[in-house]
Amino acid sequence: MVEARHNKAEAAIELEFSFEDKGYVEVTMLDENGNLAYSYHRFHSSPKRSHCIPSDQLHGQVYLLRVAFNGDTVINEVIELT
């Protein structure tokens, strides 16, 4: 399970990961033109983790967020930074 929320006060998109086991997490964000705006990938030994994406470094308004765990997409949603 993954939860994503835009925290305007902290200028960040906050991700909370809760998986059943350890594994490889991939986070990508594409802008509205399909360009890669953010990428993160790492092996997590703990099933519960958090990660922040600094939204003040993003220049667009609409992004497609994809999170994959061990190669399987677990979240694919549109994030609006308004």
C-alpha atoms as a printed R data frame, in Angstrom:
   type eleno elety resid chain resno      x      y       z
1  ATOM     1    CA   MET     A     1  0.000  0.000   0.000
2  ATOM     2    CA   VAL     A     2  1.174  3.496  -0.830
3  ATOM     3    CA   GLU     A     3 -0.321  6.807   0.196
4  ATOM     4    CA   ALA     A     4  0.642 10.069  -1.475
5  ATOM     5    CA   ARG     A     5 -0.282 13.558  -0.329
6  ATOM     6    CA   HIS     A     6  0.884 17.044  -1.210
7  ATOM     7    CA   ASN     A     7  1.959 18.935   1.894
8  ATOM     8    CA   LYS     A     8  1.951 22.560   0.738
9  ATOM     9    CA   ALA     A     9  3.328 23.877   4.040
10 ATOM    10    CA   GLU     A    10  6.424 21.654   3.738
11 ATOM    11    CA   ALA     A    11  6.635 22.028  -0.071
12 ATOM    12    CA   ALA     A    12  6.738 18.257  -0.467
13 ATOM    13    CA   ILE     A    13  4.839 15.301  -1.805
14 ATOM    14    CA   GLU     A    14  4.871 12.822   1.055
15 ATOM    15    CA   LEU     A    15  4.802  9.113   0.310
16 ATOM    16    CA   GLU     A    16  4.109  6.430   2.907
17 ATOM    17    CA   PHE     A    17  4.994  2.865   1.906
18 ATOM    18    CA   SER     A    18  3.603 -0.160   3.694
19 ATOM    19    CA   PHE     A    19  4.532 -3.473   2.077
20 ATOM    20    CA   GLU     A    20  4.415 -7.021   3.404
21 ATOM    21    CA   ASP     A    21  8.119 -7.628   2.878
22 ATOM    22    CA   LYS     A    22 11.372 -5.927   1.977
23 ATOM    23    CA   GLY     A    23 11.998 -5.105  -1.645
24 ATOM    24    CA   TYR     A    24 12.911 -2.704  -4.410
25 ATOM    25    CA   VAL     A    25 10.899  0.541  -4.587
26 ATOM    26    CA   GLU     A    26 10.790  2.722  -7.698
27 ATOM    27    CA   VAL     A    27  9.189  6.185  -7.734
28 ATOM    28    CA   THR     A    28  8.852  8.180 -10.945
29 ATOM    29    CA   MET     A    29  7.000 11.362 -11.797
30 ATOM    30    CA   LEU     A    30  6.285 12.501 -15.335
31 ATOM    31    CA   ASP     A    31  5.202 16.023 -16.207
32 ATOM    32    CA   GLU     A    32  2.198 16.709 -18.427
33 ATOM    33    CA   ASN     A    33  4.435 16.427 -21.518
34 ATOM    34    CA   GLY     A    34  5.664 12.964 -20.513
35 ATOM    35    CA   ASN     A    35  9.117 14.142 -19.436
36 ATOM    36    CA   LEU     A    36 10.754 12.577 -16.407
37 ATOM    37    CA   ALA     A    37 10.548 15.124 -13.576
38 ATOM    38    CA   TYR     A    38 11.613 12.937 -10.639
39 ATOM    39    CA   SER     A    39 13.096  9.491 -10.110
40 ATOM    40    CA   TYR     A    40 13.954  7.522  -6.976
41 ATOM    41    CA   HIS     A    41 14.803  3.837  -6.630
42 ATOM    42    CA   ARG     A    42 16.174  1.938  -3.705
43 ATOM    43    CA   PHE     A    43 16.076 -1.420  -1.978
44 ATOM    44    CA   HIS     A    44 14.203 -1.133   1.331
45 ATOM    45    CA   SER     A    45 14.874 -3.685   4.032
46 ATOM    46    CA   SER     A    46 11.965 -2.414   6.128
47 ATOM    47    CA   PRO     A    47  8.399 -2.952   4.871
48 ATOM    48    CA   LYS     A    48  7.285  0.468   6.203
49 ATOM    49    CA   ARG     A    49  9.006  3.574   4.885
50 ATOM    50    CA   SER     A    50  8.356  7.160   3.991
51 ATOM    51    CA   HIS     A    51  9.814  9.349   1.269
52 ATOM    52    CA   CYS     A    52  9.433 13.045   0.439
53 ATOM    53    CA   ILE     A    53  9.620 14.568  -3.007
54 ATOM    54    CA   PRO     A    54 10.497 18.274  -2.850
55 ATOM    55    CA   SER     A    55  7.648 19.929  -4.746
56 ATOM    56    CA   ASP     A    56  9.345 23.328  -4.752
57 ATOM    57    CA   GLN     A    57 11.837 21.874  -7.259
58 ATOM    58    CA   LEU     A    58  9.058 20.871  -9.662
59 ATOM    59    CA   HIS     A    59  8.058 23.487 -12.226
60 ATOM    60    CA   GLY     A    60  4.766 22.180 -13.573
61 ATOM    61    CA   GLN     A    61  1.293 21.838 -12.114
62 ATOM    62    CA   VAL     A    62  0.223 18.295 -13.070
63 ATOM    63    CA   TYR     A    63  2.284 15.110 -12.728
64 ATOM    64    CA   LEU     A    64  1.761 11.395 -13.149
65 ATOM    65    CA   LEU     A    65  3.138  9.591 -10.104
66 ATOM    66    CA   ARG     A    66  4.061  5.921 -10.444
67 ATOM    67    CA   VAL     A    67  5.300  3.777  -7.582
68 ATOM    68    CA   ALA     A    68  6.427  0.202  -8.208
69 ATOM    69    CA   PHE     A    69  7.424 -2.470  -5.712
70 ATOM    70    CA   ASN     A    70  9.607 -5.314  -6.985
71 ATOM    71    CA   GLY     A    71  8.644 -4.343 -10.541
72 ATOM    72    CA   ASP     A    72  4.858 -4.290 -10.027
73 ATOM    73    CA   THR     A    73  3.048 -0.942 -10.196
74 ATOM    74    CA   VAL     A    74  1.222 -0.303  -6.933
75 ATOM    75    CA   ILE     A    75  0.114  3.273  -7.530
76 ATOM    76    CA   ASN     A    76 -0.372  5.239 -10.708
77 ATOM    77    CA   GLU     A    77 -2.128  8.533 -10.049
78 ATOM    78    CA   VAL     A    78 -2.237 12.156 -11.094
79 ATOM    79    CA   ILE     A    79 -0.841 14.690  -8.632
80 ATOM    80    CA   GLU     A    80 -1.863 18.338  -8.991
81 ATOM    81    CA   LEU     A    81  0.339 20.957  -7.357
82 ATOM    82    CA   THR     A    82 -2.121 23.822  -7.044
